[in-house]
Amino acid sequence: MTTGRALALLGLSGILLAGCAQPGQLGSGPPDPVPIPVAPALPAPPAPTAPAPPPGPVLIGSGRLEERVQIRTPGPAVVSVHTDVLRPGASTGWHRHPGTETTIVSSGSVTVLREDDCEGTRYSPGDALFVVDAEPHLARNDGAVPAELVVTSLLAPGAPGRESVPAAC
């Protein structure tokens, strides 16, 4: 085979192979990207909203106090209402409040000990108890189910909500 013929055959082979090559295999840069159609963006889902409160007043708890109650404050007062759940066997620990506390038992039961009543008094659903200003006390759940309480405190502005005290009993 002559050199001219070999070069012609080599050139022809190169042309044939070049037609089989993938873009970028023979040293040329990648082809311009083909634009892919993009679907229009979906509208954002509406932001979650809190359910509307029920119309009218909502009863959080109701209980009966068996003793007479007198409340006086030396000046302005802060009223706070919160719920508390005592698991079976749990207690609040001995504490007092620089103000008064009224507690309603919504479910379950609690035994409340006071410094002058170490045997304690048991309160059940529908019962309420009143604790005078600064009286050391403890509430505990001796039952088998959680005790749910609605606690209302009347405190001087800026006063701590509760102070731990040594056990009275």
ROZA-100342 format. One record per residue (C-alpha): residue number from 1; residue in one letter; x, y, z. Coordinates in steps of 0.5 Angstrom, whole numbers, plus 2048, in hexadecimal, padded with zeros to 3 digits. Example, Ala and Ser with C-alpha at 12.3 -4.5 7.8 and 13.67 -1.06 7.14 Angstrom:
// residues 2
   k r  c1  c2  c3
   1 A 819 7F7 810
   2 S 81B 7FE 80E
//
This chain:
// residues 169
   k r  c1  c2  c3
   1 M 800 800 800
   2 T 803 807 7FE
   3 T 803 80C 803
   4 G 7FE 811 7FF
   5 R 7F9 80B 7FF
   6 A 7FB 80A 807
   7 L 7FA 811 808
   8 A 7F3 811 804
   9 L 7F1 80B 808
  10 L 7F3 80E 80F
  11 G 7EF 814 80D
  12 L 7E9 811 80B
  13 S 7E9 80D 811
  14 G 7E9 813 815
  15 I 7E3 816 812
  16 L 7DF 810 813
  17 L 7E1 80F 81A
  18 A 7E0 817 81B
  19 G 7D9 816 819
  20 C 7D8 810 81F
  21 A 7DB 814 824
  22 Q 7D7 817 82A
  23 P 7D7 81F 82B
  24 G 7DE 821 82E
  25 Q 7E1 81A 82D
  26 L 7E6 81D 828
  27 G 7E8 823 82B
  28 S 7E3 828 829
  29 G 7DF 82B 82F
  30 P 7D8 829 831
  31 P 7D2 82B 82D
  32 D 7CE 831 82F
  33 P 7C9 82E 834
  34 V 7C2 82D 831
  35 P 7BD 831 835
  36 I 7B8 82D 839
  37 P 7B1 830 83A
  38 V 7B0 831 841
  39 A 7A9 830 844
  40 P 7A6 837 847
  41 A 7A6 837 84F
  42 L 7A1 835 853
  43 P 79E 83A 857
  44 A 7A0 839 85E
  45 P 79B 835 863
  46 P 797 83A 868
  47 A 79B 83B 86E
  48 P 798 837 874
  49 T 793 83B 879
  50 A 791 83A 880
  51 P 78A 837 880
  52 A 785 83D 882
  53 P 784 83D 88A
  54 P 77D 83B 88B
  55 P 778 840 88C
  56 G 776 843 893
  57 P 779 841 899
  58 V 77D 83A 89A
  59 L 77D 837 8A1
  60 I 784 835 8A3
  61 G 782 832 8AA
  62 S 77D 832 8AF
  63 G 77D 830 8B7
  64 R 77A 831 8BD
  65 L 77E 835 8C3
  66 E 77B 832 8CA
  67 E 77E 837 8CE
  68 R 77D 83F 8CF
  69 V 782 843 8CB
  70 Q 784 84A 8CC
  71 I 789 84D 8C7
  72 R 78D 854 8C8
  73 T 793 857 8C4
  74 P 797 85C 8C7
  75 G 797 85F 8C0
  76 P 797 85D 8B8
  77 A 797 856 8B7
  78 V 799 851 8B1
  79 V 794 84B 8B0
  80 S 796 845 8AD
  81 V 793 83F 8AB
  82 H 796 839 8A8
  83 T 795 831 8A8
  84 D 799 82C 8AB
  85 V 799 824 8AB
  86 L 79C 820 8B0
  87 R 79E 819 8AE
  88 P 79C 813 8B3
  89 G 7A1 814 8B9
  90 A 7A3 81B 8B7
  91 S 7A3 821 8BC
  92 T 7A4 828 8BB
  93 G 7A9 828 8C1
  94 W 7A8 82C 8C7
  95 H 7A8 834 8C5
  96 R 7A4 83A 8C6
  97 H 7A2 840 8C2
  98 P 7A2 847 8C4
  99 G 79B 848 8C2
 100 T 795 844 8C2
 101 E 793 83E 8BE
 102 T 78D 83A 8BC
 103 T 78D 834 8B9
 104 I 788 830 8B5
 105 V 788 828 8B4
 106 S 786 827 8AD
 107 S 788 81F 8AD
 108 G 78B 81A 8B2
 109 S 78C 81C 8B9
 110 V 791 81F 8BD
 111 T 793 81F 8C5
 112 V 795 826 8C7
 113 L 799 826 8CE
 114 R 79A 82D 8D1
 115 E 79F 82F 8D7
 116 D 799 82E 8DC
 117 D 796 828 8D9
 118 C 79B 822 8D7
 119 E 796 81D 8D6
 120 G 793 821 8D0
 121 T 78D 822 8CD
 122 R 78B 81E 8C7
 123 Y 788 822 8C1
 124 S 784 81F 8BB
 125 P 781 822 8B4
 126 G 77D 827 8B6
 127 D 780 829 8BC
 128 A 784 830 8BD
 129 L 789 832 8C2
 130 F 78B 839 8C5
 131 V 792 83A 8C7
 132 V 793 840 8CB
 133 D 799 845 8CA
 134 A 7A0 842 8CC
 135 E 79D 83B 8CF
 136 P 7A2 835 8CE
 137 H 79F 830 8CA
 138 L 7A0 829 8C6
 139 A 79B 826 8C1
 140 R 79C 81F 8BF
 141 N 799 81A 8BA
 142 D 798 813 8BE
 143 G 793 811 8B9
 144 A 794 80C 8B3
 145 V 792 811 8AD
 146 P 795 818 8AC
 147 A 792 81E 8B0
 148 E 790 824 8AC
 149 L 790 82B 8B0
 150 V 78E 832 8AE
 151 V 792 837 8B2
 152 T 791 83E 8B3
 153 S 796 842 8B7
 154 L 795 84A 8B9
 155 L 79C 84C 8BA
 156 A 79F 853 8BB
 157 P 7A2 856 8B5
 158 G 7A9 853 8B4
 159 A 7A9 84E 8B9
 160 P 7AB 847 8B8
 161 G 7A5 842 8B7
 162 R 7A8 83D 8BC
 163 E 7AD 83C 8C1
 164 S 7B0 835 8C3
 165 V 7B0 834 8CB
 166 P 7B2 82F 8D0
 167 A 7AD 829 8D1
 168 A 7A8 82B 8D6
 169 C 7A6 824 8D7
//
